[in-house]
């Protein structure tokens, strides 16, 4: 399932994509999502197992 397919299936817009192999103790997707939430966007982190990456998403109707 591609990033576009994930977004379409969830009704979400992908804001960022982060490889799952970040160094131990590093959470770049969670940190990015926290910055988005601080700006007022309801960002969530999901795992795309097929591509082994974390996606930061918001509902599709969010800009």
N, CA and C of each residue as an Amber inpcrd file, in Angstrom:
protein
   189
   0.8550000  -1.1770000   0.0000000   0.0000000   0.0000000   0.0000000
   0.8990000   1.2380000   0.0000000   0.6930000   2.1270000  -0.9420000
   1.5140000   3.3270000  -1.0400000   1.0330000   4.3910000  -0.0580000
   1.8320000   5.4350000   0.0700000   1.4710000   6.5560000   0.9460000
   0.1230000   7.1290000   0.5350000  -0.1140000   7.2470000  -0.7660000
  -1.3790000   7.7720000  -1.2690000  -2.5190000   6.8340000  -0.8990000
  -2.2950000   5.5250000  -1.0420000  -3.3280000   4.5490000  -0.6950000
  -3.6440000   4.5930000   0.7940000  -2.6180000   4.7430000   1.6280000
  -2.8250000   4.8360000   3.0760000  -3.6830000   6.0430000   3.3770000
  -3.3390000   7.1710000   2.7910000  -4.0780000   8.4070000   3.0310000
  -5.5290000   8.2680000   2.5730000  -5.7400000   7.6960000   1.4020000
  -7.0880000   7.5360000   0.8790000  -7.9040000   6.5840000   1.7460000
  -7.3020000   5.4920000   2.1630000  -8.0120000   4.5030000   2.9780000
  -8.4120000   5.0790000   4.3310000  -7.5860000   5.9440000   4.8690000
  -7.8570000   6.5210000   6.1830000  -8.6340000   7.8280000   6.0970000
  -8.8080000   8.3860000   4.9050000  -9.4030000   9.7060000   4.7820000
  -8.4950000  10.7340000   5.4260000  -7.1860000  10.6060000   5.1930000
  -6.2070000  11.4540000   5.8450000  -5.2260000  12.0270000   4.8260000
  -4.6050000  13.1340000   5.2250000  -3.5530000  13.7600000   4.4270000
  -2.2270000  13.4850000   5.1200000  -1.2430000  13.0020000   4.3750000
   0.0700000  12.6930000   4.9420000   0.9150000  13.9640000   4.9580000
   1.3770000  14.3510000   6.1460000   2.2180000  15.5390000   6.2960000
   3.7020000  15.1980000   6.2540000   4.0490000  14.0050000   6.7390000
   5.4530000  13.6290000   6.7880000   5.6230000  12.1330000   6.8190000
   6.7860000  11.6940000   6.3790000   7.1140000  10.2630000   6.3280000
   8.5060000  10.0950000   6.9270000   8.6460000   9.1560000   7.8570000
   9.8970000   8.9680000   8.5720000  10.2500000   7.4880000   8.6060000
  11.4900000   7.1170000   8.2340000  11.8700000   5.7040000   8.2660000
  11.7910000   5.1470000   9.6790000  11.4140000   3.8940000   9.7880000
  11.2680000   3.2610000  11.1040000  12.6160000   2.9840000  11.7540000
  13.6900000   3.0670000  11.0250000  15.0020000   2.7380000  11.5560000
  15.7430000   3.9070000  12.1930000  15.0520000   4.8090000  12.8570000
  15.7090000   5.9440000  13.5200000  16.6010000   5.4230000  14.6510000
  17.6320000   6.1740000  15.0010000  18.5110000   5.7370000  16.0910000
  17.7330000   5.5330000  17.3970000  18.2060000   4.6340000  18.2140000
  17.5580000   4.3330000  19.4860000  17.3680000   5.6130000  20.2970000
  16.1710000   5.8000000  20.8290000  15.8590000   6.9780000  21.6270000
  15.4360000   8.1810000  20.8060000  15.4170000   8.0400000  19.4790000
  15.0120000   9.1200000  18.5900000  13.6130000   8.8200000  18.0580000
  12.7340000   9.7820000  18.1220000  11.3480000   9.6130000  17.6840000
  10.9690000  10.7520000  16.7460000  11.5790000  10.8450000  15.5650000
  11.3390000  12.0000000  14.6970000   9.8790000  12.1770000  14.2740000
   9.1630000  11.1060000  14.0220000   7.7570000  11.2370000  13.6220000
   6.9310000  11.7950000  14.7710000   7.1510000  11.2840000  15.9850000
   6.4060000  11.7820000  17.1500000   6.7380000  13.2450000  17.4310000
   8.0160000  13.6140000  17.2610000   8.4200000  14.9990000  17.4910000
   7.7750000  15.9320000  16.4670000   7.7360000  15.4990000  15.2090000
   7.0980000  16.3090000  14.1680000   5.6000000  16.4380000  14.4410000
   4.9570000  15.3450000  14.8080000   3.5260000  15.3780000  15.1000000
   3.2480000  16.3130000  16.2790000   4.1090000  16.3020000  17.2950000
   3.9330000  17.1880000  18.4510000   4.0290000  18.6550000  18.0210000
   4.9660000  18.9650000  17.1180000   5.0730000  20.3470000  16.6140000
   3.8130000  20.7310000  15.8500000   3.2840000  19.8080000  15.0620000
   2.0450000  20.0780000  14.3180000   0.8860000  20.3260000  15.2860000
   0.7890000  19.4980000  16.3290000  -0.2890000  19.6790000  17.3130000
  -0.1430000  21.0140000  18.0370000   1.0910000  21.4410000  18.3030000
   1.3220000  22.7340000  18.9510000   0.8450000  23.8870000  18.0580000
   0.8500000  23.6590000  16.7410000   0.3650000  24.6510000  15.7820000
  -1.1480000  24.5400000  15.5650000  -1.7920000  23.6050000  16.2550000
  -3.2440000  23.4670000  16.1580000  -3.7410000  22.4260000  15.1770000
  -2.8480000  21.6390000  14.5920000  -3.2670000  20.5770000  13.6670000
  -3.3970000  19.2680000  14.4300000  -4.4720000  18.5150000  14.2150000
  -4.6730000  17.2430000  14.9280000  -3.8510000  16.1010000  14.3300000
  -2.5320000  16.2010000  14.4040000  -1.6410000  15.2190000  13.7780000
  -1.5730000  13.9230000  14.5830000  -1.4900000  12.8240000  13.8550000
  -1.3770000  11.4870000  14.4300000  -0.2670000  10.7340000  13.7060000
   0.4140000   9.8620000  14.4190000   1.4560000   9.0310000  13.8140000
   0.8870000   7.6270000  13.6010000   1.0660000   7.1110000  12.3910000
   0.6590000   5.7380000  12.0890000   1.8560000   5.0160000  11.4790000
   1.8270000   3.7040000  11.5390000   2.8950000   2.8820000  10.9660000
   2.4110000   2.2910000   9.6550000   3.1920000   2.5040000   8.6010000
   2.9430000   1.8600000   7.3140000   3.8650000   0.6480000   7.2660000
   3.3310000  -0.5100000   7.5790000   4.1440000  -1.7230000   7.6810000
   4.8070000  -2.1080000   6.3640000   4.0990000  -1.9180000   5.2600000
   4.6450000  -2.3340000   3.9670000   5.9270000  -1.5740000   3.6260000
   5.9550000  -0.2700000   3.9300000   7.1510000   0.5230000   3.6120000
   8.0690000   0.6920000   4.8160000   7.6960000   0.1280000   5.9520000
   8.4870000   0.2150000   7.1800000   8.7920000   1.6730000   7.5250000
   7.7250000   2.4890000   7.5450000   7.8800000   3.9100000   7.8280000
   6.7230000   4.3860000   8.6970000   6.9980000   5.4550000   9.4400000
   5.9570000   6.1150000  10.2180000   5.4480000   7.2840000   9.4020000
   4.1250000   7.4440000   9.3480000   3.4980000   8.5520000   8.6380000
   2.8400000   9.4670000   9.6450000   3.0010000  10.7730000   9.4750000
   2.2950000  11.7560000  10.2800000   1.1290000  12.2130000   9.4300000
  -0.0770000  12.0310000   9.9360000  -1.2850000  12.3290000   9.1550000
  -2.2240000  13.2420000   9.9230000  -3.0600000  13.9530000   9.1600000
  -4.1610000  14.7490000   9.7030000  -5.4040000  14.3570000   8.9190000
  -6.5980000  14.6060000   9.4620000  -7.8070000  14.3300000   8.6710000
  -7.7330000  15.0570000   7.3400000  -8.2790000  14.4610000   6.2880000
  -8.1680000  14.9870000   4.9330000  -8.7240000  16.4060000   4.7970000
  -9.6890000  16.7730000   5.6000000 -10.2650000  18.1040000   5.4820000
  -9.4430000  19.1800000   6.1750000  -8.3460000  18.7970000   6.8510000
  -7.4450000  19.7540000   7.4930000  -6.4410000  20.2630000   6.4700000
  -6.0450000  21.5140000   6.5810000  -5.0100000  22.0560000   5.6860000
  -3.7320000  22.2580000   6.3940000
